């Protein structure tokens, strides 16, 4: 009975705790400079958006992301990450996409960030809380409940999670299934 209790306790502890990752650095396709998560430790939160140049779902979300970047400026740092390795997803081609969002577009061609977070779709978001050199995932998955029609969105998953994090409230739903294009492993 004792062993079952210990195993159950360990399972519940792991399940209830948010995933934590360490710092990583990637190259900004726009500037060629290296960008690290640790550069944004003073932000209340960091949103990583796994995206691509070619997936139509990424284009559906572009204006919604731009609105969030503007709304949370100075509080939340948004970073785009492209882990796709196809020719049309090269760093050179990345440099001409999404410039109007005004945020770094990071090349993850070795797929280290993708693997660390378990990202599988484009777009797929990860809301991180910086804590003592580590980053705990507070929310992951879909941006909202309607990838194709912004005016028909009923649940704003990412916005709700950001608001709760900024206000110190508990995020009840820590994950929603991301809808989009599959990021192929190398």
HUJOJO-V482391 format. One record per backbone hydrogen bond with DSSP energy under -0.5 kcal/mol. CO is the residue of the C=O (numbers start at 1). NH is the residue of the N-H. E is the energy in kcal/mol with one decimal. If there is no record, write none. Layout:
[[CO;NH;E] [CO;NH;E]]
//
This chain:
[[1;5;-2.1] [2;6;-2.4] [3;7;-2.7] [4;8;-2.6] [5;9;-2.5] [6;10;-2.4] [7;11;-2.4] [8;12;-2.6] [9;13;-2.5] [10;14;-2.3] [11;15;-2.5] [12;16;-2.4] [13;17;-1.3] [19;137;-3.5] [21;135;-2.5] [24;37;-1.7] [26;35;-3.5] [27;29;-0.6] [27;107;-2.7] [28;32;-3.0] [33;28;-3.2] [35;26;-2.5] [36;39;-1.2] [37;40;-2.5] [38;41;-1.3] [40;43;-1.6] [45;77;-2.4] [46;48;-0.6] [46;128;-3.6] [47;49;-0.5] [47;79;-2.7] [48;50;-0.6] [48;126;-2.1] [49;51;-0.5] [49;81;-2.8] [50;123;-0.8] [50;124;-1.2] [55;58;-0.9] [55;59;-1.0] [56;60;-1.7] [57;61;-1.2] [58;62;-0.6] [59;62;-0.8] [61;65;-2.8] [62;66;-2.2] [63;67;-2.0] [64;68;-1.9] [65;69;-2.8] [66;70;-2.0] [67;71;-2.7] [68;72;-2.4] [70;73;-1.1] [72;75;-2.3] [72;76;-2.7] [75;44;-1.9] [75;45;-1.1] [76;78;-0.5] [77;47;-3.0] [79;49;-3.0] [80;106;-3.3] [81;51;-2.9] [81;83;-0.6] [82;108;-2.8] [86;89;-1.8] [87;90;-1.5] [90;94;-2.5] [91;95;-1.6] [93;96;-1.2] [94;97;-2.0] [98;101;-1.5] [99;102;-1.6] [104;80;-2.5] [104;106;-0.6] [105;29;-3.2] [106;82;-2.9] [106;108;-0.6] [107;27;-0.8] [108;111;-1.6] [111;115;-2.0] [112;116;-2.4] [113;117;-2.0] [114;118;-1.7] [114;119;-1.7] [120;183;-2.5] [122;181;-2.4] [124;50;-3.0] [125;141;-2.2] [126;48;-2.7] [126;128;-0.7] [127;138;-3.4] [127;139;-1.1] [128;46;-2.2] [128;130;-0.5] [129;136;-2.1] [131;134;-1.5] [134;131;-3.2] [135;21;-2.6] [136;129;-2.3] [136;138;-0.6] [139;127;-2.9] [140;176;-1.8] [141;125;-2.7] [143;158;-2.3] [148;150;-0.6] [149;152;-1.5] [150;153;-1.3] [155;145;-1.6] [155;157;-1.0] [156;160;-2.8] [157;161;-2.1] [158;162;-2.7] [159;163;-2.7] [160;164;-2.2] [161;165;-2.5] [162;166;-2.9] [163;167;-1.7] [164;169;-2.6] [165;168;-1.2] [170;172;-0.9] [172;174;-0.8] [174;140;-1.5] [176;142;-0.8] [181;122;-1.8] [182;184;-0.7]]
//
